Each structure stands twice: as C-alpha cells, then as structure tokens.
Amino acid sequence: MHIPPYYKKTSWQRFFAGVFIGGILAFAVFLFMYGTLMEQRIEENVRLQSELSTLEDNYEILNKDKEELNEQQKKSITVQSIEINFVNEKKLLSEHKLDRLSVYKLRDMVRKQLPDIIGQNLSSLSENTSLIYSSIENRSYKVDDSTYEVKIERLVIAPTFKVSLKIDFVKN
C-alpha cells in the first residue's frame, strides 16, 4: 500500500503547519494555565502550613499555661463562700425559744467571727481548725434579750466552707 504524497501540495502544507503551530500554542497555553494554578495552590499550601504551625504553637503555649494554672489552683485552692447551718433550728423554732429574726442575727454574728476565712488556702485552714473551733464556741451571742451559745457539730473545709452548729439557749 502506498501513502499519497500530500506533503507536496501547498494547501496540505499550510494545514499541517497550522496543526503543528496550533499544537505548540495549545501546549504553551496549557503550561501557562497549569503553572498559574499550581503556583496558586503552592502559595495557598504554604500560607495554610504557616497558619497551622502558628496555631499549633499557640495551642501548645495555651495548653502549657492551662496546665500551670491548674497546678497552681491545685496547690492553692481557696475558700469562696461560707455556709452556716443550725442543726436544731427547727426544734427551737417549734418550741418558741427562738424566732426567725434571731436565727438570722445569730447566723450573722457567727459569720462575723469568720471574716478572714474567705480567700484563705484550704490547707492552711485545715491546719488551724482548733482556732476556728475556739473563735466560734468560746463566745456567747446576745440577740435581743436572750443569750445563746453554739457548739460545732460538723465542719467541712472546702471551697464552700460549711459549718453545722447546735444552738444552746443560756438562761439569764
């Protein structure tokens, strides 16, 4: 079989030259578009990697700070509030030896005996429980015309300092 000699005709020569030049131009446009897109992707990748490393560094720093703060808080947990309960309050109210206003005044007087407890470390408070006992129990509380003494039934040293007291009516 014989291939016809199209390369000798000028119309075919122009066609083949156009296809060849078109192919080269198409390949050049393809390389330009591909290079531009790859350059954008590489820039975005580098930007995201730098953001990621910055965020990881910030995370590590914040995590380290959080752990240090947790260690400090574990070492120095402080008293946030004081809660005073009377064990025999209902009994005294039912027997009319005590009224509600007197209960509030008595609770306020006991709270005034413990002003410096809020903000103290729990470890230092647990070492000085005898001082707390003596400051509350070794005093008689005068409300209106009646005098009362309180005894500590239960003492809970926690961020909420809880004291359960028993009220004793002292005869005048």
Secondary structure, DSSP 4 states (H G I P E B T S, - for coil): -----GGGSHHHHHHHHHHHHHHHHHHHHHHHHHHHHHHHHHHHHHHHHHHHHHHHHHHHHHHHHHHHHHHHHHH--B--EEEEEETTHHHHHHTTS--HHHHHHHHHHHHHT-TT-TT-BHHHHHHTHHHHHHHHHT-EEEETTEEEEEEEEEEE-SSEEEEEEEEEEEP-
